[in-house]
Amino acid sequence: MIGFANNPYWVSVKSGADYANRVLADRKGKVDWIVAGDNIDVQTVSSAIRAADAQGYDGVGFFIAGEGNCTDVKTLSAKGKQMGAYNTLFECVETSGGTVAYAQEQFKAGQLAAQEMVKAANGRAGKVGIIVSQFTAPGSEQRRQGFVDGLKGSSLTPVNQGVEARDSASNTFSAAQNYLQSNADLVGIYATAGGPFGAAQAVAAANKQETVKVIGYDITAENIEAIKNGSMYGVIGQDAFGQGYNVAIELYNAAVTGNKPSPVLQEATAPFVTKENLSEHDPSVLPTGAPGAS
């Protein structure tokens, strides 16, 4: 299982892969977690996939950074390797012969975030700042596009097309701070990727928790704490634990049986979590891997 380690999302994905390793131990299966490097892009993921192939793994699960990774899916699937992607749904995983793709439907999640932001504004008109990972990151970009689409016809408008924070909480803090200082009519901040609690910290530092609502992604300890203290309005989960666990298990099953799951493209659950329904989703009080808690 190939991933990265630049924000808390990866803690849940790795936890899922590690849990799969324990489940499969008495079935002569083994799951290794491999950190691909520092840059999350097609080339880095592709290099990690090819390295895993060279090490003789029967299956490779990976964070898909773009359609370019489907070239490796096609090549290795033709050699009999089981190939699984997570984080973003790409049809090319299936058409290239891949085994499974398990992820949130990102554009739809962005639309959901927009609907919830309009509700949170409670009838007020104003601006919303958008903070993305990178404009070249497909999942983040789909979430941004869905959000912009979802705001159409509402009383809320984006400040601009967004700014990059590269999954960094400190960069997200700075970007949120800039939005707060430059827009007197700011009513919300939307963070599409890693480090959204940085925006919550900026809102809290400005003492604007009541007037500026922060919506982000992932049910992580940092985001849960921000929801509890009121600096973050809500987050959308993406079953990060399941992205690690489900993909690993599906790869193992396919390697053993020779049969792929149906469907290959599998949409992860994406609950919207606020203080009101937090008890149903808080990973600190729910069993490991509980649906809707990552």
SEMAR-186154 format. One record per residue (C-alpha): x, y, z. Coordinates in Angstrom, 3 decimals, always signed. Layout:
REM SEMAR-186154
<r u="X" v="Y" w="Z"/>
...
This chain:
REM SEMAR-186154
<r u="+0.000" v="+0.000" w="+0.000"/>
<r u="+1.605" v="+3.219" w="-1.225"/>
<r u="+0.897" v="+6.554" w="+0.456"/>
<r u="+2.442" v="+9.691" w="+1.856"/>
<r u="+2.821" v="+11.345" w="+5.273"/>
<r u="+2.290" v="+15.092" w="+4.916"/>
<r u="-0.992" v="+15.508" w="+6.833"/>
<r u="-3.236" v="+13.650" w="+9.339"/>
<r u="-5.328" v="+12.017" w="+6.607"/>
<r u="-2.534" v="+9.518" w="+6.116"/>
<r u="-2.726" v="+8.368" w="+9.731"/>
<r u="-6.189" v="+6.923" w="+9.059"/>
<r u="-5.250" v="+5.400" w="+5.695"/>
<r u="-2.181" v="+3.728" w="+7.212"/>
<r u="-4.286" v="+2.553" w="+10.153"/>
<r u="-6.601" v="+0.800" w="+7.686"/>
<r u="-3.697" v="-0.841" w="+5.870"/>
<r u="-2.137" v="-1.935" w="+9.166"/>
<r u="-5.453" v="-3.403" w="+10.311"/>
<r u="-5.713" v="-5.333" w="+7.042"/>
<r u="-2.232" v="-6.689" w="+7.697"/>
<r u="-3.359" v="-8.035" w="+11.085"/>
<r u="-6.547" v="-9.531" w="+9.617"/>
<r u="-4.648" v="-11.280" w="+6.837"/>
<r u="-1.761" v="-12.539" w="+8.985"/>
<r u="-3.396" v="-15.913" w="+9.712"/>
<r u="-4.313" v="-16.298" w="+6.027"/>
<r u="-0.707" v="-16.107" w="+4.843"/>
<r u="-1.231" v="-12.545" w="+3.678"/>
<r u="+0.917" v="-9.505" w="+4.375"/>
<r u="+0.358" v="-5.799" w="+3.833"/>
<r u="+3.266" v="-3.357" w="+3.798"/>
<r u="+2.821" v="+0.419" w="+4.074"/>
<r u="+5.231" v="+2.311" w="+1.811"/>
<r u="+5.754" v="+6.086" w="+1.955"/>
<r u="+6.396" v="+7.219" w="-1.608"/>
<r u="+8.273" v="+10.435" w="-0.879"/>
<r u="+7.635" v="+14.155" w="-0.448"/>
<r u="+5.950" v="+15.171" w="-3.699"/>
<r u="+2.427" v="+13.967" w="-4.407"/>
<r u="+2.365" v="+13.795" w="-8.180"/>
<r u="+1.947" v="+11.249" w="-10.959"/>
<r u="+5.669" v="+10.714" w="-11.453"/>
<r u="+6.380" v="+10.069" w="-7.746"/>
<r u="+3.467" v="+7.622" w="-7.433"/>
<r u="+4.472" v="+5.898" w="-10.664"/>
<r u="+8.030" v="+5.420" w="-9.413"/>
<r u="+6.723" v="+3.910" w="-6.169"/>
<r u="+4.400" v="+1.557" w="-8.080"/>
<r u="+7.252" v="+0.316" w="-10.278"/>
<r u="+9.496" v="-0.150" w="-7.256"/>
<r u="+6.785" v="-2.252" w="-5.578"/>
<r u="+6.464" v="-4.338" w="-8.738"/>
<r u="+10.218" v="-4.908" w="-8.766"/>
<r u="+9.989" v="-6.165" w="-5.168"/>
<r u="+7.586" v="-8.878" w="-6.238"/>
<r u="+4.323" v="-7.836" w="-4.561"/>
<r u="+1.209" v="-9.673" w="-5.765"/>
<r u="-0.856" v="-6.499" w="-5.486"/>
<r u="-0.213" v="-2.778" w="-5.287"/>
<r u="-2.615" v="-0.269" w="-3.758"/>
<r u="-1.780" v="+3.372" w="-4.285"/>
<r u="-2.922" v="+6.972" w="-3.899"/>
<r u="-3.800" v="+7.927" w="-7.458"/>
<r u="-2.330" v="+11.303" w="-8.348"/>
<r u="-3.795" v="+11.503" w="-11.845"/>
<r u="-4.855" v="+9.559" w="-14.913"/>
<r u="-1.198" v="+9.143" w="-15.805"/>
<r u="-0.950" v="+6.455" w="-13.117"/>
<r u="-3.338" v="+4.310" w="-15.147"/>
<r u="-0.481" v="+3.585" w="-17.559"/>
<r u="+1.121" v="+1.579" w="-14.742"/>
<r u="-2.217" v="-0.045" w="-13.934"/>
<r u="-2.498" v="-1.252" w="-17.517"/>
<r u="+1.099" v="-2.487" w="-17.695"/>
<r u="+1.113" v="-4.330" w="-14.391"/>
<r u="-2.424" v="-5.714" w="-14.698"/>
<r u="-1.351" v="-7.292" w="-17.980"/>
<r u="+1.439" v="-9.024" w="-16.021"/>
<r u="-1.075" v="-10.462" w="-13.550"/>
<r u="-0.579" v="-7.944" w="-10.741"/>
<r u="-3.633" v="-6.824" w="-8.762"/>
<r u="-3.843" v="-3.029" w="-8.884"/>
<r u="-5.943" v="-0.845" w="-6.587"/>
<r u="-6.333" v="+2.926" w="-6.320"/>
<r u="-7.737" v="+5.135" w="-3.590"/>
<r u="-8.572" v="+8.784" w="-2.754"/>
<r u="-10.015" v="+9.731" w="-6.169"/>
<r u="-12.252" v="+7.769" w="-8.512"/>
<r u="-10.861" v="+7.480" w="-12.037"/>
<r u="-12.667" v="+5.361" w="-14.635"/>
<r u="-9.316" v="+4.559" w="-16.234"/>
<r u="-8.479" v="+2.285" w="-13.286"/>
<r u="-11.232" v="-0.067" w="-14.467"/>
<r u="-10.648" v="+0.348" w="-18.212"/>
<r u="-6.919" v="-0.277" w="-17.697"/>
<r u="-7.595" v="-3.622" w="-16.010"/>
<r u="-7.330" v="-2.522" w="-12.397"/>
<r u="-8.835" v="-4.510" w="-9.541"/>
<r u="-10.451" v="-1.817" w="-7.415"/>
<r u="-10.741" v="+1.936" w="-6.928"/>
<r u="-12.213" v="+3.065" w="-3.610"/>
<r u="-12.706" v="+6.764" w="-2.949"/>
<r u="-15.031" v="+9.606" w="-2.168"/>
<r u="-16.865" v="+11.068" w="-5.179"/>
<r u="-15.023" v="+14.370" w="-4.925"/>
<r u="-17.122" v="+16.684" w="-7.115"/>
<r u="-20.280" v="+15.583" w="-5.305"/>
<r u="-18.538" v="+16.154" w="-1.960"/>
<r u="-17.712" v="+19.693" w="-3.061"/>
<r u="-21.359" v="+20.300" w="-3.876"/>
<r u="-22.314" v="+18.996" w="-0.430"/>
<r u="-19.809" v="+21.364" w="+1.180"/>
<r u="-21.388" v="+24.275" w="-0.700"/>
<r u="-24.881" v="+23.321" w="+0.455"/>
<r u="-23.699" v="+23.124" w="+4.051"/>
<r u="-21.844" v="+26.439" w="+3.783"/>
<r u="-25.029" v="+28.143" w="+2.580"/>
<r u="-26.896" v="+26.645" w="+5.551"/>
<r u="-24.151" v="+27.763" w="+7.943"/>
<r u="-24.349" v="+31.329" w="+6.606"/>
<r u="-27.994" v="+31.309" w="+7.733"/>
<r u="-29.257" v="+33.745" w="+5.127"/>
<r u="-26.290" v="+36.114" w="+5.171"/>
<r u="-24.721" v="+37.190" w="+1.899"/>
<r u="-20.961" v="+37.369" w="+1.600"/>
<r u="-17.699" v="+35.940" w="+0.370"/>
<r u="-16.106" v="+32.539" w="+0.868"/>
<r u="-12.363" v="+31.894" w="+0.665"/>
<r u="-11.205" v="+28.657" w="-0.952"/>
<r u="-7.962" v="+26.919" w="+0.034"/>
<r u="-6.789" v="+23.967" w="-2.063"/>
<r u="-3.922" v="+21.524" w="-1.975"/>
<r u="-2.642" v="+22.172" w="-5.485"/>
<r u="-4.632" v="+23.046" w="-8.586"/>
<r u="-2.952" v="+20.064" w="-10.242"/>
<r u="-4.161" v="+17.636" w="-7.537"/>
<r u="-7.223" v="+15.962" w="-9.102"/>
<r u="-9.169" v="+15.178" w="-5.932"/>
<r u="-8.683" v="+18.654" w="-4.485"/>
<r u="-9.584" v="+20.232" w="-7.808"/>
<r u="-12.764" v="+18.192" w="-8.151"/>
<r u="-13.775" v="+19.284" w="-4.661"/>
<r u="-13.086" v="+22.914" w="-5.558"/>
<r u="-15.079" v="+22.706" w="-8.775"/>
<r u="-17.992" v="+20.999" w="-7.029"/>
<r u="-18.026" v="+23.703" w="-4.373"/>
<r u="-18.015" v="+26.554" w="-6.891"/>
<r u="-20.805" v="+24.805" w="-8.795"/>
<r u="-22.784" v="+24.294" w="-5.590"/>
<r u="-22.662" v="+28.008" w="-4.679"/>
<r u="-24.289" v="+29.064" w="-7.945"/>
<r u="-27.600" v="+30.794" w="-7.339"/>
<r u="-26.872" v="+31.339" w="-3.627"/>
<r u="-26.029" v="+34.526" w="-1.738"/>
<r u="-22.416" v="+33.377" w="-1.341"/>
<r u="-19.628" v="+33.985" w="-3.840"/>
<r u="-15.994" v="+32.831" w="-3.879"/>
<r u="-13.386" v="+35.495" w="-3.156"/>
<r u="-11.338" v="+34.065" w="-6.011"/>
<r u="-10.682" v="+30.699" w="-7.619"/>
<r u="-8.686" v="+29.633" w="-4.566"/>
<r u="-5.143" v="+29.606" w="-3.226"/>
<r u="-2.750" v="+26.686" w="-2.810"/>
<r u="-1.588" v="+25.457" w="+0.594"/>
<r u="-0.050" v="+22.111" w="-0.434"/>
<r u="-1.719" v="+20.184" w="+2.418"/>
<r u="+0.117" v="+22.262" w="+5.030"/>
<r u="-1.753" v="+23.426" w="+8.143"/>
<r u="+0.614" v="+26.394" w="+8.523"/>
<r u="+0.130" v="+27.431" w="+4.899"/>
<r u="-3.622" v="+27.017" w="+5.362"/>
<r u="-3.446" v="+29.235" w="+8.457"/>
<r u="-1.660" v="+31.961" w="+6.482"/>
<r u="-4.080" v="+31.726" w="+3.555"/>
<r u="-7.077" v="+31.923" w="+5.903"/>
<r u="-5.525" v="+34.872" w="+7.702"/>
<r u="-5.137" v="+36.695" w="+4.379"/>
<r u="-8.770" v="+36.057" w="+3.522"/>
<r u="-9.866" v="+37.336" w="+6.929"/>
<r u="-7.806" v="+40.501" w="+6.688"/>
<r u="-8.753" v="+41.311" w="+3.098"/>
<r u="-12.499" v="+40.635" w="+3.070"/>
<r u="-14.753" v="+42.410" w="+5.553"/>
<r u="-17.753" v="+40.457" w="+4.215"/>
<r u="-16.112" v="+37.026" w="+4.598"/>
<r u="-18.607" v="+34.467" w="+5.924"/>
<r u="-16.772" v="+31.220" w="+5.258"/>
<r u="-13.546" v="+29.418" w="+4.426"/>
<r u="-13.534" v="+26.149" w="+2.493"/>
<r u="-10.432" v="+23.937" w="+2.611"/>
<r u="-10.358" v="+21.089" w="+0.099"/>
<r u="-7.446" v="+19.028" w="+1.412"/>
<r u="-4.951" v="+18.463" w="+4.220"/>
<r u="-4.558" v="+20.877" w="+7.137"/>
<r u="-8.024" v="+22.508" w="+7.285"/>
<r u="-7.620" v="+22.958" w="+11.046"/>
<r u="-5.080" v="+25.646" w="+10.150"/>
<r u="-7.989" v="+27.727" w="+8.828"/>
<r u="-9.904" v="+27.053" w="+12.035"/>
<r u="-6.939" v="+28.283" w="+14.075"/>
<r u="-6.816" v="+31.501" w="+12.036"/>
<r u="-10.538" v="+32.100" w="+12.570"/>
<r u="-10.170" v="+31.481" w="+16.308"/>
<r u="-7.169" v="+33.832" w="+16.504"/>
<r u="-9.308" v="+36.536" w="+14.878"/>
<r u="-12.185" v="+35.713" w="+17.261"/>
<r u="-14.578" v="+35.271" w="+14.343"/>
<r u="-15.915" v="+31.781" w="+15.040"/>
<r u="-19.499" v="+33.083" w="+15.072"/>
<r u="-19.323" v="+34.915" w="+11.747"/>
<r u="-16.837" v="+32.919" w="+9.627"/>
<r u="-17.593" v="+29.227" w="+9.174"/>
<r u="-14.830" v="+26.777" w="+8.243"/>
<r u="-15.622" v="+23.605" w="+6.312"/>
<r u="-12.941" v="+21.048" w="+5.470"/>
<r u="-12.291" v="+17.352" w="+4.995"/>
<r u="-11.370" v="+14.323" w="+7.073"/>
<r u="-12.462" v="+13.141" w="+10.492"/>
<r u="-9.074" v="+13.535" w="+12.168"/>
<r u="-8.199" v="+14.256" w="+15.784"/>
<r u="-7.153" v="+17.807" w="+14.878"/>
<r u="-10.375" v="+18.552" w="+13.000"/>
<r u="-12.549" v="+16.947" w="+15.682"/>
<r u="-10.941" v="+19.168" w="+18.324"/>
<r u="-11.621" v="+22.231" w="+16.156"/>
<r u="-15.275" v="+21.230" w="+15.802"/>
<r u="-15.552" v="+20.737" w="+19.551"/>
<r u="-14.096" v="+24.156" w="+20.361"/>
<r u="-16.244" v="+25.853" w="+17.722"/>
<r u="-13.487" v="+27.122" w="+15.420"/>
<r u="-14.516" v="+24.704" w="+12.650"/>
<r u="-18.120" v="+24.331" w="+11.547"/>
<r u="-17.850" v="+20.907" w="+9.937"/>
<r u="-15.913" v="+18.373" w="+7.905"/>
<r u="-16.756" v="+15.804" w="+5.260"/>
<r u="-15.382" v="+12.325" w="+5.857"/>
<r u="-14.121" v="+10.031" w="+3.115"/>
<r u="-13.608" v="+6.725" w="+4.943"/>
<r u="-9.847" v="+7.187" w="+4.992"/>
<r u="-9.518" v="+4.025" w="+7.118"/>
<r u="-11.493" v="+2.122" w="+4.480"/>
<r u="-9.273" v="+3.466" w="+1.724"/>
<r u="-6.380" v="+1.640" w="+3.352"/>
<r u="-8.295" v="-1.406" w="+4.586"/>
<r u="-10.759" v="-2.078" w="+1.769"/>
<r u="-8.230" v="-1.724" w="-1.034"/>
<r u="-5.741" v="-4.042" w="+0.690"/>
<r u="-8.414" v="-6.688" w="+1.357"/>
<r u="-9.793" v="-6.506" w="-2.192"/>
<r u="-6.292" v="-6.923" w="-3.627"/>
<r u="-5.669" v="-9.947" w="-1.419"/>
<r u="-9.007" v="-11.551" w="-2.313"/>
<r u="-8.412" v="-11.025" w="-6.029"/>
<r u="-4.875" v="-12.421" w="-5.800"/>
<r u="-6.171" v="-15.550" w="-4.058"/>
<r u="-9.360" v="-16.156" w="-6.053"/>
<r u="-8.511" v="-14.620" w="-9.403"/>
<r u="-11.809" v="-12.697" w="-9.286"/>
<r u="-12.157" v="-8.925" w="-9.186"/>
<r u="-14.801" v="-7.264" w="-7.032"/>
<r u="-17.912" v="-5.921" w="-8.700"/>
<r u="-18.063" v="-3.037" w="-9.165"/>
<r u="-14.426" v="-2.103" w="-9.582"/>
<r u="-15.184" v="+1.566" w="-8.898"/>
<r u="-16.492" v="+1.858" w="-5.335"/>
<r u="-17.716" v="+5.108" w="-3.796"/>
<r u="-16.736" v="+5.713" w="-0.175"/>
<r u="-19.177" v="+7.076" w="+2.384"/>
<r u="-18.894" v="+10.839" w="+2.897"/>
<r u="-20.787" v="+12.028" w="+6.000"/>
<r u="-20.955" v="+15.703" w="+6.919"/>
<r u="-19.896" v="+16.023" w="+10.545"/>
<r u="-20.709" v="+18.953" w="+12.847"/>
<r u="-20.900" v="+19.408" w="+16.607"/>
<r u="-24.529" v="+18.259" w="+16.470"/>
<r u="-23.815" v="+14.762" w="+15.110"/>
<r u="-20.224" v="+14.377" w="+16.295"/>
<r u="-21.058" v="+11.545" w="+18.695"/>
<r u="-21.954" v="+9.379" w="+15.688"/>
<r u="-18.573" v="+9.950" w="+14.030"/>
<r u="-15.941" v="+10.668" w="+16.693"/>
<r u="-13.108" v="+8.129" w="+16.211"/>
<r u="-11.958" v="+8.648" w="+19.801"/>
<r u="-15.101" v="+6.963" w="+21.151"/>
<r u="-15.990" v="+4.561" w="+18.323"/>
<r u="-14.379" v="+1.172" w="+17.508"/>
<r u="-11.424" v="+1.164" w="+15.128"/>
<r u="-12.626" v="+1.277" w="+11.542"/>
<r u="-16.209" v="+2.213" w="+12.419"/>
<r u="-18.059" v="+3.399" w="+9.295"/>
<r u="-18.307" v="+7.172" w="+9.137"/>
<r u="-15.469" v="+7.785" w="+11.602"/>
<r u="-12.616" v="+8.672" w="+9.237"/>
